[in-house]
Amino acid sequence: MASQSSMEVPFDPSHILLTDKVAIVTGGGAGIGKGIALAFARFGADVVIADKNAEAGEQVADEVSQTGRRGVAITTDVRDFAQVQAMVEASVEQLGKIDILVNNAGGTRMAPFLELGEEGWKRHIDLNFGGLFGPTDAVAKVMIEQGTGGSIINVASIEGTRAAPLFSVYAACKAGMLNFTRTMALELGDHNIRVNAITPDVVDSPHLALFDQHFSYLSGGEEGRRRAVPLSRACSPDEIAGPCVFLASEMGRYITGTTLAIDGGTEASSGWVRDPQNRWTLFPT
Ligand SMILES: NC(=O)c1ccc[n+]([C@@H]2O[C@H](COP(=O)([O-])OP(=O)(O)OC[C@H]3O[C@@H](n4cnc5c(N)ncnc54)[C@H](O)[C@@H]3O)[C@@H](O)[C@H]2O)c1
């Protein structure tokens, strides 16, 4: 439980820092996860990069070390619970504790639901659900034993809050992730473990670049983003990382069970886009 004294300490700029915290970022070897891992390090945390791509993980761990914090790459496929448990044990062994978990590993490929088939939907569920439950289970148990609280941040997607043609199973998993976040906030609240989700929309990452290459009609290109995103552009992984630092820090100590949209305003615009004359319309020509 939050102690009375922590409630009474007025916030000052130091409370945004993550000094000497230990964070695990799944899928931290690229894109959003990499942005979060590096931001956490710049704000004072030691970081475990739990990515299935060993080389990418090592590279980000090196970049973390260059900030002066400890960066550790532990090659992990989040779909494999035994690997996840081993990664969590190794994290505690090497860095002494765990204060923050970011469930970031995830992804999708685009296809109509009827073309996905059993193999396709199982692959999406394995990654986007399997990658969520295993680390949450293993890390929350460590946090409870430590008795010092913690922060879990689940990287969902705006697709979890709206219909998502060509992303059906991915979007269903992300919607499930949002509700799992709320339930975990209740089940873990009396251990002062806070559980929150974020919903990015268009973030420039290797994953998105893949879509850009093959499905530019969907990612919109620069002009499409200018018209559809209230802030007129895609965002960088670092712009996702900033609010994650806030959620993980003492500044966010009374926030749990919530979903933070980091989407440049697209949840708010929900269907409204700018026309070529720069007027908002529901029926673009
Ligand atoms: N990029 C976007 O526009 C966007 C928008 C909304 C939500 N998201 C979500 O953000 C998260 C990160 O997306 P991204 O765009 O940075 O992806 P990315 O593909 O650019 O990077 C993902 C990283 O996760 C790793 N990874 C993949 N499968 C893994 C597994 N089974 N175990 C461990 N590591 C694994 C990859 O090796 C890679 O390093 C995902 O959950 C995605 O659904 C992304």
The ligand as an ORCA input file, in Angstrom:
! r2SCAN-3c Opt
* xyz 0 1
  N       4.068      1.004    -34.600
  C       2.805      1.348    -34.403
  O       2.273      2.214    -35.146
  C       1.993      0.752    -33.284
  C       0.714      1.298    -33.061
  C      -0.038      0.790    -32.007
  C       0.457     -0.216    -31.200
  N       1.697     -0.745    -31.435
  C       2.166     -1.818    -30.543
  O       3.424     -1.447    -30.025
  C       4.201     -2.605    -29.766
  C       5.545     -2.475    -30.461
  O       5.327     -2.252    -31.829
  P       6.481     -1.759    -32.823
  O       5.786     -1.092    -33.935
  O       7.537     -1.053    -32.069
  O       7.008     -3.191    -33.333
  P       8.380     -3.587    -34.071
  O       8.032     -4.787    -34.899
  O       8.968     -2.411    -34.742
  O       9.317     -4.059    -32.865
  C       8.899     -5.151    -32.065
  C      10.045     -5.753    -31.304
  O       9.492     -6.875    -30.589
  C      10.289     -8.018    -30.817
  N       9.440     -9.209    -30.743
  C       8.532     -9.628    -31.656
  N       8.004    -10.801    -31.260
  C       8.569    -11.108    -30.071
  C       8.439    -12.199    -29.193
  N       7.624    -13.233    -29.453
  N       9.162    -12.199    -28.050
  C      10.013    -11.176    -27.776
  N      10.198    -10.138    -28.593
  C       9.483    -10.090    -29.731
  C      10.895     -7.826    -32.193
  O      12.084     -8.609    -32.337
  C      11.152     -6.320    -32.212
  O      12.421     -6.020    -31.670
  C       3.359     -3.798    -30.264
  O       2.685     -4.375    -29.174
  C       2.376     -3.152    -31.229
  O       1.195     -3.885    -31.302
  C       2.478     -0.278    -32.474
*
